[in-house]
Structure formats: structure tokens, C-alpha cells
Amino acid sequence: MASEELDQPQSSGELEPLSADERALVEGVKERIDRSELVLPAIKLTHSLTQEVQDGDVEPGVYINSLTKQVYGTDVPFVVCGIYKGRFYSDGEGGVFVARGDVAPDNWPEEYAGKPFVDIPDAEEQWKANSNAGDHPWGSGPPIATTHNFVGFVPGDESELPLRLSLMRASQPAASKLKTMVFSLRAPWDRAFILKVKRGINKSQQAYFATEIATGDPISPEDRQKAVTLATEFRNAEQSGAIREEGDDPAEPGKSGKKPEGGKDALSVD
């Protein structure tokens, strides 16, 4: 992942260490890349509106890498190296908006842009309060969903990329369980967790998929060092605000976020 690791085998010990000349060439290439342009890809659970499903490249109900398009399957080990909350809005017409922080970014729809989320009726805080007050039903939840994001990696993934697991709506119980399990460990990366696919049927009799969490095995010393490196990079990137998310899909059918009627350091991806 990091440049100081360039002379180490990169894929299951199969590659030869880089020579000094080759390391210099690699550094020459990478120093020309603006780190602010790097993105944090997602490990995402496919559903009917996922672009790769729409293109016929993969079936609904499997985990894939949003950047490399690698298919991980239905039971995937994942090592957690960082956690943060975010926001997600799907306009019902294919538009997807994500955010970190307390204020809706300027590129969000006009009715939201620049406003603190706590002051937006369609965000979770006011939506929940108004629903509890009987002003409207909870329905499928607030149009602007709170997301629970976990930064980590899949052990054995040849891409060596960090990944973002974003859980919300139907996967909210998995987020709470994963946070509890992470909190109970000596270190979040003491062991992997297993992402498992859960299939459900909504009130409209449409199938949807959600994530469940199970405890996995302790990780190897090599993966532990990778986890510590990624945790450090994530902390630095978060402090500088240089995390660019990638790979979000429109809301799943029956979980739509569409508004009801009437109503300098970047995270390394080396």
C-alpha cells in the first residue's frame, strides 16, 4: 500500500522484490499523481439498480469491488481499520449524492445544499422527531439516510486497495452489530469479520438484499501490519478532509430515498 513497502512482495509472495532502479522509476511515476484525485472504492452489495447488474455483468446479491469490478461472492472476510458516519440521498431518477460532515455539500440538490443536516426535515434527525410526533409515518425511512461507513480491506485481495463498506437502511442492524464487535476487541483488526448476504422481501413484495455480520478468524501478522498502515493513512486523510468516496448506487427498490409527494494528504490506494 504505502511507498515504503514497494520492495516487498505484493501478491501472496509471488512477485520478486523491486530493485533500487525500479523503485526509483515507480516513485517517479507516483509523484506525478495528485493524491487529492485518488478515490476510496466501495465494497458493495449488488441489487437490481446496481450499474453492474444493469449491464448484465453480475447478478444481484453478491459483493463486488466498485473500482476493479472484482466479484467477492456472498461470504467475504473484511478487516476494519476506520469508522465514520455519512449521508446518502437518491433522487429517484438515478442521481446519487453522498456526504461526510454536518453540512450538505454545494453539489447536492438546491433544497439541501449548504444546510446543516440537523435542520433538513428529510434527514434522519428531524424525520425521526416528526415521525414520533405523528406528523408523518416513518415509511421506508428518511429520504436522506445516515450511513455507517467502515474503512478496511479484504484479506487476500490482489488489488491491495482499501475499501469502504457503507451500511444503511436494511443493513442498519449489521452496522450496530459490527460497531459492537469492533468495540469489544483489543484492536479493531485483531480478526476479520464476515460479510454475509441476507435476502428479504419488502412490503411491496419486492426482493432486497442486506448485509449480516459474523465473526471471522484472527488475521495474519502481514495483514495486521497492513491494517495498522491503513488505519494511519485513514486518520491522516480524515484530518485533512481528503477522502473521495466512489461506488455508490441508487437506492434499492423499496428503500428509495426519493422525497415523498407533499412532503493535502489523501487516503492511499497504492
C-alpha positions, 0 to 999 in steps of 0.5 A: 500500500504505502511507498515504503513497502514497494520492495516487498512482495505484493501478491501472496509472495509471488512477485520478486522484490523491486530493485533500487532502479525500479523503485526509483522509476515507480516513485517517479511515476507516483509523484506525478499523481495528485493524491487529492484525485485518488478515490476510496472504492466501495465494497458493495452489495449488488441489487437490481439498480446496481450499474453492474447488474444493469449491464448484465455483468453480475447478478444481484446479491453478491459483493463486488469491488466498485473500482476493479469490478472484482466479484467477492461472492456472498461470504467475504472476510473484511478487516476494519481499520476506520469508522465514520458516519455519512449521508446518502440521498437518491433522487429517484431518477438515478442521481446519487449524492453522498456526504461526510460532515454536518453540512450538505455539500454545494453539489447536492440538490438546491433544497439541501445544499449548504444546510446543516443536516440537523435542520433538513426535515428529510434527514434522519434527525428531524424525520425521526422527531416528526415521525414520533410526533405523528406528523408523518409515518416513518415509511421506508425511512428518511429520504436522506439516510445516515450511513455507517461507513467502515474503512478496511480491506479484504484479506487476500485481495490482489488489488491491495486497495482499501475499501469502504463498506457503507451500511444503511437502511436494511443493513442498519442492524449489521452496522450496530452489530459490527460497531459492537464487535469492533468495540469489544476487541483489543484492536479493531483488526485483531480478526476479520469479520464476515460479510454475509448476504441476507435476502428479504422481501419488502412490503411491496413484495419486492426482493432486497438484499442486506448485509449480516455480520459474523465473526471471522478468524484472527488475521495474519501478522502481514495483514495486521501490519497492513491494517495498522498502515491503513488505519494511519493513512485513514486518520491522516486523510480524515484530518485533512478532509481528503477522502473521495468516496466512489461506488455508490448506487441508487437506492434499492427498490423499496428503500428509495430515498426519493422525497415523498409527494407533499412532503493535502494528504489523501487516503492511499490506494497504492 
